[in-house]
Amino acid sequence: MSGYPWAAFAVNLGCAAGAALVVMLVAFAVGVARSLHRVVDIAWGLAFAAVAAVSYGVSAGHGDDGRRLLVLLATLVWGLRLATHIGYRGRGRGEDPRYKRMLDKAPHGHRASYALRVVYLRQGALVWLISLPVQAACYIRGPIDTAARAGAAVWAAGLVFEAVGDRQLVRFTSDPANHGRIMDRGLWSWTRHPNYFGDFLVWWGLFLMACGAWQSVVVSLVSPLLMSFLLTLGSGKRLLEQHMADRPGFTAYKARTSGFFPLPPRRGA
């Protein structure tokens, strides 16, 4: 265990938690001022970017510079792209139905404090936990290895899948002729959730970048496992499909299209 700088990493854990908290508190202030708590979805990507930037700075002199830079850039690109996309997609819209249902449960007169606790602080805690590979990789003293290169390839594939899927959906929904229709073209004909599948690859890729020391593997494994659960069984695929279940054409789309992992459309479904 002497090969891994545990004391410095412990400091990083605290700094990362502080970075995530600051981003979420700023988002909370904006959400209260605008009575629009969907801004937390923009803060989600920004918080990961903040954690990566803080971890890169705090880890100077403790980990390999090449690996630190690789993880920093990968997280920044993913987080800032996601925040930009969500901000663009949500402009001019009202509250997200998910948050409206959640905040309708708030005790009378305590909606803001309930939102802070249930929406913002909870997501901030998830950012801190899921970002463990980003933090841990910054303290690996060995240079970029085969696992890190493989992780970069998996990350890149995930980013492309996520970005292309998001772009295809934006173009589809922006056409008035497609109003009320199910998006079943491009990547969306191979999987019902190309953006979630891309996220899945991104975080397994970041985990591989943190596999240069067994200590960081042990610390980081919870991250891709938790993200995989959230994307498939938690707040991602499961909730979205519950929301779409009654839309015309969704049953047929579901019958012919893979639920998560990309596969050729099933003929005759």
C-alpha positions in Angstrom: 0.0 0.0 0.0 3.0 2.2 0.3 3.1 2.7 -3.5 -0.1 4.7 -3.5 -0.2 8.2 -1.8 -3.2 7.6 0.4 -2.8 10.7 2.5 -2.7 13.0 -0.5 -5.7 11.1 -2.0 -7.7 11.6 1.2 -7.1 15.3 0.9 -8.3 15.1 -2.7 -11.5 13.4 -1.6 -12.3 16.4 0.6 -11.4 18.9 -2.1 -13.5 17.0 -4.7 -16.5 17.0 -2.3 -16.1 20.7 -1.9 -16.0 21.4 -5.6 -19.1 19.3 -6.2 -20.9 21.1 -3.4 -20.0 24.6 -4.7 -21.4 23.8 -8.1 -24.6 22.4 -6.7 -25.1 25.3 -4.3 -24.7 27.7 -7.2 -27.2 25.7 -9.2 -29.6 25.7 -6.3 -29.4 29.5 -6.1 -30.2 29.7 -9.8 -33.0 27.2 -9.5 -34.7 29.0 -6.6 -34.3 32.4 -8.3 -35.9 31.0 -11.5 -38.2 28.5 -9.9 -36.8 26.0 -12.3 -34.9 23.1 -10.7 -34.1 21.4 -13.9 -30.9 23.4 -13.9 -29.5 20.7 -11.7 -29.1 18.6 -14.9 -26.8 21.2 -16.3 -24.9 21.3 -13.0 -24.4 17.5 -13.2 -21.9 17.7 -16.0 -20.3 20.9 -14.7 -19.8 19.3 -11.3 -17.8 16.4 -12.8 -15.7 18.9 -14.7 -15.0 20.9 -11.5 -14.0 17.7 -9.6 -11.6 16.7 -12.5 -10.1 20.2 -12.5 -9.6 20.3 -8.7 -8.2 16.7 -8.7 -5.7 17.6 -11.4 -4.5 20.6 -9.5 -4.4 19.0 -6.0 -2.6 15.9 -7.4 0.3 17.8 -8.8 3.6 16.0 -7.8 1.8 12.8 -6.7 0.7 11.1 -9.9 1.9 10.6 -13.5 1.4 13.9 -15.5 0.3 12.1 -18.6 -2.4 10.1 -16.9 -3.5 13.1 -14.9 -3.9 15.2 -18.1 -5.7 12.3 -19.9 -8.3 11.9 -17.2 -8.7 15.7 -16.8 -9.3 16.2 -20.6 -11.6 13.2 -20.9 -13.8 14.4 -18.0 -13.9 18.0 -19.1 -14.9 17.2 -22.6 -17.6 14.8 -21.5 -18.9 17.0 -18.7 -18.9 20.3 -20.6 -20.5 18.7 -23.7 -23.2 17.2 -21.6 -23.9 20.5 -19.8 -24.0 22.4 -23.0 -26.4 19.9 -24.7 -28.8 19.8 -21.8 -28.8 23.6 -21.5 -29.5 24.0 -25.2 -32.2 21.3 -25.2 -34.0 22.8 -22.2 -34.0 26.5 -23.1 -37.5 27.9 -23.1 -39.0 24.9 -21.4 -40.7 24.7 -18.0 -39.9 22.4 -15.1 -38.9 18.9 -15.8 -41.8 16.5 -14.9 -39.5 14.4 -12.8 -38.5 17.2 -10.5 -42.1 18.5 -10.4 -43.4 15.2 -9.1 -40.5 15.0 -6.7 -40.9 18.5 -5.3 -44.7 18.1 -5.0 -43.9 15.9 -2.0 -42.2 18.7 -0.2 -43.8 19.8 3.1 -45.8 23.0 2.8 -43.5 26.0 3.0 -40.3 24.0 2.7 -40.1 23.5 -1.0 -36.7 25.1 -1.4 -35.0 23.3 1.5 -36.6 20.0 0.3 -35.2 20.7 -3.2 -31.7 21.4 -1.7 -31.7 18.2 0.2 -33.4 15.8 -2.2 -32.3 17.1 -5.6 -29.0 19.1 -5.3 -27.2 17.6 -2.4 -28.1 14.1 -3.4 -26.8 14.7 -6.9 -23.7 16.3 -5.5 -23.0 13.2 -3.4 -23.5 11.0 -6.5 -21.0 13.2 -8.5 -18.4 12.7 -5.7 -18.9 9.0 -5.6 -19.1 8.4 -9.4 -16.0 10.5 -10.0 -13.8 8.3 -7.9 -12.0 6.9 -11.0 -11.2 10.5 -12.0 -9.8 11.3 -8.6 -7.9 8.0 -8.1 -6.3 8.0 -11.5 -4.6 11.3 -10.7 -2.6 9.6 -8.0 -1.3 6.6 -10.0 2.5 7.0 -10.3 2.9 4.7 -13.3 2.7 6.1 -16.8 -0.1 5.6 -19.3 -0.4 1.8 -19.9 -2.4 -0.6 -22.0 -5.4 -0.4 -19.7 -5.4 3.4 -19.9 -5.2 3.3 -23.7 -8.0 0.9 -23.9 -10.0 3.1 -21.5 -9.4 6.1 -23.8 -10.7 4.1 -26.7 -13.8 3.0 -24.8 -14.3 6.5 -23.6 -14.1 7.9 -27.1 -16.5 5.4 -28.5 -19.0 6.3 -25.7 -18.6 10.0 -26.3 -19.3 9.6 -30.0 -22.3 7.4 -29.4 -23.7 9.8 -26.8 -23.1 12.9 -28.9 -24.3 11.5 -32.2 -27.4 10.1 -30.5 -28.2 13.4 -28.8 -27.7 15.3 -32.1 -29.9 12.9 -34.0 -32.7 13.3 -31.4 -32.4 17.1 -31.5 -32.7 17.2 -35.2 -35.7 14.8 -35.2 -37.7 16.6 -32.5 -37.0 20.0 -34.0 -38.9 19.0 -37.1 -42.6 19.8 -36.6 -43.6 16.9 -38.8 -42.2 14.5 -36.2 -44.4 15.9 -33.3 -45.7 13.0 -31.3 -43.7 10.4 -33.2 -41.1 8.0 -31.7 -37.5 8.6 -32.7 -36.5 5.3 -34.4 -33.8 6.4 -36.8 -30.0 6.3 -36.9 -28.5 5.0 -33.6 -32.1 5.0 -32.1 -33.0 2.1 -34.4 -30.2 0.0 -32.8 -30.9 0.9 -29.2 -33.7 2.7 -27.4 -31.1 4.7 -25.4 -27.9 5.5 -27.4 -27.1 8.4 -25.1 -27.3 6.3 -22.0 -25.3 3.6 -23.7 -22.7 6.2 -24.5 -22.6 7.3 -20.9 -22.1 3.7 -19.9 -19.0 3.4 -22.1 -17.6 6.7 -20.9 -17.6 5.7 -17.3 -16.2 2.2 -17.9 -13.5 3.9 -20.0 -12.6 6.3 -17.2 -12.5 3.3 -14.8 -10.0 1.6 -17.1 -7.9 4.8 -17.0 -7.7 4.3 -13.2 -6.6 0.6 -13.5 -2.9 1.4 -13.3 -2.7 0.4 -9.6 -4.7 -2.2 -7.7 -5.5 0.3 -5.0 -7.2 2.7 -7.5 -9.1 -0.3 -8.9 -10.5 -1.2 -5.5 -11.4 2.5 -4.9 -12.9 3.1 -8.3 -14.9 0.0 -9.2 -18.1 1.3 -7.4 -18.3 4.1 -10.0 -19.0 2.2 -13.2 -21.1 -0.3 -11.4 -23.3 2.5 -9.8 -23.5 4.4 -13.1 -24.5 1.2 -14.9 -27.3 0.7 -12.4 -28.5 4.3 -12.6 -28.6 4.2 -16.4 -30.4 0.9 -16.7 -32.5 0.3 -13.6 -32.4 3.6 -11.7 -33.3 7.1 -12.9 -32.3 6.5 -16.6 -33.8 3.9 -18.9 -36.5 2.6 -16.5 -38.0 6.0 -15.6 -37.9 7.3 -19.2 -39.6 4.2 -20.6 -42.3 4.5 -17.9 -42.9 8.0 -19.1 -43.1 7.0 -22.7 -45.1 3.8 -22.3 -48.4 5.3 -23.4 -47.1 7.2 -26.4 -48.4 5.9 -29.8 -45.9 3.6 -31.5 -43.7 3.0 -28.4 -44.9 -0.6 -28.0 -43.9 -1.5 -31.5 -40.6 0.4 -31.2 -39.8 -1.5 -28.0 -40.6 -4.8 -29.7 -38.1 -4.3 -32.5 -35.3 -2.3 -30.8 -32.8 -3.4 -28.2 -33.3 -1.9 -24.8 -29.8 -0.9 -24.1 -26.9 -2.5 -25.9 -26.9 -1.7 -29.7 -28.2 -4.6 -31.8 -29.7 -4.7 -35.3 -33.4 -4.1 -35.3 -35.5 -7.2 -35.0 -37.4 -7.9 -38.2 -41.0 -8.8 -38.1 -41.5 -7.5 -34.6 
